[in-house]
């Protein structure tokens, strides 16, 4: 997979996110699928914040959490966001991640290594896949939450928005 192919695929992965955010009823922001799950408002905040966090990792900056343990602790304290705030954060997070990915270039994407708090030292292309997988996992968490709340969602909502 080339960097250009990755960017095209990432666009497809992210495309249903904003439309799904807009389906969240404002009164459901504090609802959670299980007692150990994020609230719906926390999911809305976590998805874009993760993109911004991973943009910092990709750009070689100092991420606010440097280990999975630190990430887990921070996630327990994840602040919530409302729909409009989350949509703005999503636009910022997607932009930051895209700029970071474009900044590494094709050669580094294909053959470079990156130190990550999540997976240790891995190929850059694999980190790109991890970021997309993480996004998909939490989008599915939101999808299931909406379904449990009685919001009309279906497979097309998840894949096409």
C-alpha positions as a Markdown table, in Angstrom:
| # | Residue | x | y | z |
|---|---|---|---|---|
| 1 | Unk | 0.0 | 0.0 | 0.0 |
| 2 | Unk | 1.4 | 3.4 | -1.0 |
| 3 | Unk | 0.9 | 6.5 | 1.1 |
| 4 | Unk | -1.6 | 7.8 | -1.5 |
| 5 | Unk | -3.6 | 4.6 | -1.3 |
| 6 | Unk | -3.5 | 4.8 | 2.5 |
| 7 | Unk | -4.8 | 8.3 | 2.5 |
| 8 | Unk | -7.7 | 7.3 | 0.1 |
| 9 | Unk | -8.6 | 4.4 | 2.3 |
| 10 | Unk | -8.4 | 6.5 | 5.4 |
| 11 | Unk | -10.8 | 9.0 | 3.8 |
| 12 | Unk | -13.3 | 6.1 | 3.4 |
| 13 | Unk | -12.8 | 4.9 | 7.0 |
| 14 | Unk | -13.4 | 8.4 | 8.4 |
| 15 | Unk | -16.3 | 9.4 | 6.1 |
| 16 | Unk | -19.1 | 8.0 | 8.2 |
| 17 | Unk | -17.9 | 9.5 | 11.5 |
| 18 | Unk | -19.4 | 13.0 | 11.3 |
| 19 | Unk | -22.8 | 11.7 | 10.0 |
| 20 | Unk | -22.9 | 9.2 | 12.9 |
| 21 | Unk | -22.0 | 11.9 | 15.4 |
| 22 | Unk | -25.0 | 13.9 | 14.2 |
| 23 | Unk | -27.3 | 11.0 | 15.1 |
| 24 | Unk | -26.4 | 11.2 | 18.8 |
| 25 | Unk | -29.4 | 12.5 | 20.8 |
| 26 | Unk | -28.2 | 15.3 | 23.1 |
| 27 | Unk | -29.9 | 13.6 | 26.1 |
| 28 | Unk | -27.8 | 10.5 | 25.6 |
| 29 | Unk | -24.3 | 12.0 | 26.2 |
| 30 | Unk | -24.0 | 10.5 | 29.7 |
| 31 | Unk | -25.3 | 7.0 | 28.7 |
| 32 | Unk | -22.9 | 4.1 | 28.6 |
| 33 | Unk | -23.2 | 0.7 | 27.1 |
| 34 | Unk | -21.7 | -1.0 | 30.2 |
| 35 | Unk | -20.5 | 0.5 | 33.5 |
| 36 | Unk | -16.9 | 0.1 | 32.3 |
| 37 | Unk | -17.5 | 1.7 | 28.9 |
| 38 | Unk | -17.0 | 5.2 | 27.8 |
| 39 | Unk | -20.2 | 7.4 | 27.9 |
| 40 | Unk | -21.5 | 8.4 | 24.5 |
| 41 | Unk | -20.1 | 11.9 | 25.1 |
| 42 | Unk | -16.7 | 10.4 | 25.9 |
| 43 | Unk | -16.7 | 8.4 | 22.7 |
| 44 | Unk | -17.5 | 11.6 | 20.8 |
| 45 | Unk | -14.5 | 13.2 | 22.4 |
| 46 | Unk | -12.2 | 10.2 | 22.2 |
| 47 | Unk | -12.4 | 9.5 | 18.5 |
| 48 | Unk | -11.1 | 12.9 | 17.4 |
| 49 | Unk | -8.7 | 13.3 | 20.3 |
| 50 | Unk | -7.1 | 9.9 | 19.3 |
| 51 | Unk | -6.4 | 11.3 | 15.8 |
| 52 | Unk | -4.8 | 14.4 | 17.2 |
| 53 | Unk | -2.8 | 12.2 | 19.7 |
| 54 | Unk | -1.6 | 9.9 | 16.9 |
| 55 | Unk | -0.7 | 12.9 | 14.8 |
| 56 | Unk | 1.7 | 13.9 | 17.6 |
| 57 | Unk | 3.2 | 10.4 | 17.7 |
| 58 | Unk | 3.5 | 10.3 | 13.9 |
| 59 | Unk | 5.2 | 13.7 | 13.9 |
| 60 | Unk | 7.8 | 12.6 | 16.4 |
| 61 | Unk | 6.4 | 15.0 | 19.1 |
| 62 | Unk | 6.1 | 14.1 | 22.8 |
| 63 | Unk | 2.6 | 12.6 | 23.3 |
| 64 | Unk | 0.8 | 13.3 | 26.5 |
| 65 | Unk | 0.9 | 9.6 | 27.4 |
| 66 | Unk | 4.0 | 7.5 | 26.8 |
| 67 | Unk | 2.7 | 4.0 | 27.7 |
| 68 | Unk | -0.4 | 1.9 | 27.5 |
| 69 | Unk | -0.8 | 2.2 | 31.2 |
| 70 | Unk | -0.8 | 6.0 | 30.9 |
| 71 | Unk | -3.2 | 5.8 | 28.1 |
| 72 | Unk | -5.6 | 3.6 | 30.1 |
| 73 | Unk | -5.5 | 6.0 | 33.0 |
| 74 | Unk | -6.1 | 9.0 | 30.8 |
| 75 | Unk | -9.0 | 7.2 | 29.1 |
| 76 | Unk | -10.7 | 6.6 | 32.4 |
| 77 | Unk | -10.7 | 10.4 | 32.8 |
| 78 | Unk | -11.7 | 11.1 | 29.2 |
| 79 | Unk | -13.7 | 14.3 | 29.2 |
| 80 | Unk | -17.0 | 14.2 | 27.2 |
| 81 | Unk | -18.0 | 16.4 | 24.3 |
| 82 | Unk | -21.3 | 17.4 | 22.8 |
| 83 | Unk | -22.0 | 16.8 | 19.2 |
| 84 | Unk | -21.1 | 20.2 | 17.8 |
| 85 | Unk | -17.9 | 20.3 | 19.9 |
| 86 | Unk | -17.0 | 16.8 | 18.7 |
| 87 | Unk | -17.6 | 17.7 | 15.1 |
| 88 | Unk | -15.1 | 20.6 | 15.4 |
| 89 | Unk | -12.6 | 18.4 | 17.2 |
| 90 | Unk | -13.0 | 15.8 | 14.5 |
| 91 | Unk | -12.2 | 18.3 | 11.8 |
| 92 | Unk | -9.1 | 19.4 | 13.7 |
| 93 | Unk | -8.0 | 15.8 | 14.5 |
| 94 | Unk | -8.4 | 14.6 | 10.9 |
| 95 | Unk | -6.5 | 17.6 | 9.6 |
| 96 | Unk | -3.7 | 17.2 | 12.1 |
| 97 | Unk | -3.4 | 13.4 | 11.3 |
| 98 | Unk | -3.4 | 14.0 | 7.6 |
| 99 | Unk | -0.8 | 16.7 | 7.8 |
| 100 | Unk | 1.4 | 14.5 | 9.9 |
| 101 | Unk | 1.0 | 11.5 | 7.5 |
| 102 | Unk | 1.8 | 13.7 | 4.5 |
| 103 | Unk | 4.8 | 15.1 | 6.3 |
| 104 | Unk | 6.5 | 11.7 | 6.6 |
| 105 | Unk | 6.6 | 11.0 | 2.9 |
| 106 | Unk | 6.3 | 7.9 | 0.8 |
| 107 | Unk | 9.8 | 6.4 | 1.6 |
| 108 | Unk | 9.3 | 6.6 | 5.4 |
| 109 | Unk | 5.7 | 5.4 | 5.2 |
| 110 | Unk | 6.8 | 2.3 | 3.3 |
| 111 | Unk | 10.1 | 1.5 | 5.1 |
| 112 | Unk | 10.5 | 3.6 | 8.2 |
| 113 | Unk | 10.0 | 2.7 | 11.8 |
| 114 | Unk | 8.2 | 4.6 | 14.5 |
| 115 | Unk | 8.2 | 4.4 | 18.3 |
| 116 | Unk | 4.6 | 4.4 | 19.6 |
| 117 | Unk | 3.2 | 4.3 | 23.1 |
| 118 | Unk | 0.6 | 1.7 | 22.0 |
| 119 | Unk | 2.7 | -0.9 | 20.1 |
| 120 | Unk | 6.4 | -0.1 | 20.7 |
| 121 | Unk | 8.6 | 0.2 | 17.7 |
| 122 | Unk | 6.7 | -0.7 | 14.5 |
| 123 | Unk | 6.8 | 0.1 | 10.8 |
| 124 | Unk | 5.2 | 3.4 | 10.0 |
| 125 | Unk | 2.7 | 1.8 | 7.6 |
| 126 | Unk | 1.6 | -0.5 | 10.4 |
| 127 | Unk | 1.0 | 2.4 | 12.7 |
| 128 | Unk | -1.2 | 3.9 | 10.0 |
| 129 | Unk | -3.3 | 0.8 | 10.0 |
| 130 | Unk | -3.4 | 0.8 | 13.8 |
| 131 | Unk | -4.8 | 4.3 | 13.7 |
| 132 | Unk | -7.5 | 3.4 | 11.2 |
| 133 | Unk | -8.3 | 0.2 | 13.2 |
| 134 | Unk | -8.6 | 2.2 | 16.4 |
| 135 | Unk | -11.0 | 4.6 | 14.7 |
| 136 | Unk | -13.1 | 1.8 | 13.4 |
| 137 | Unk | -13.3 | 0.1 | 16.8 |
| 138 | Unk | -14.6 | 3.2 | 18.5 |
| 139 | Unk | -17.0 | 4.1 | 15.7 |
| 140 | Unk | -18.4 | 0.6 | 16.1 |
| 141 | Unk | -18.7 | 1.3 | 19.9 |
| 142 | Unk | -20.7 | 4.4 | 19.1 |
| 143 | Unk | -22.8 | 2.5 | 16.5 |
| 144 | Unk | -23.7 | -0.2 | 19.1 |
| 145 | Unk | -24.5 | 2.5 | 21.7 |
| 146 | Unk | -26.8 | 4.3 | 19.3 |
| 147 | Unk | -28.5 | 1.0 | 18.4 |
| 148 | Unk | -29.0 | 0.2 | 22.1 |
| 149 | Unk | -30.5 | 3.7 | 22.6 |
| 150 | Unk | -33.1 | 3.0 | 19.9 |
| 151 | Unk | -31.5 | 5.3 | 17.2 |
| 152 | Unk | -32.2 | 3.9 | 13.7 |
| 153 | Unk | -28.7 | 2.8 | 12.6 |
| 154 | Unk | -27.7 | 0.0 | 10.2 |
| 155 | Unk | -24.7 | -1.4 | 8.4 |
| 156 | Unk | -24.8 | 1.5 | 5.9 |
| 157 | Unk | -24.6 | 4.0 | 8.8 |
| 158 | Unk | -21.4 | 2.3 | 9.9 |
| 159 | Unk | -19.8 | 2.2 | 6.5 |
| 160 | Unk | -21.2 | 5.0 | 4.5 |
| 161 | Unk | -22.6 | 7.5 | 7.1 |
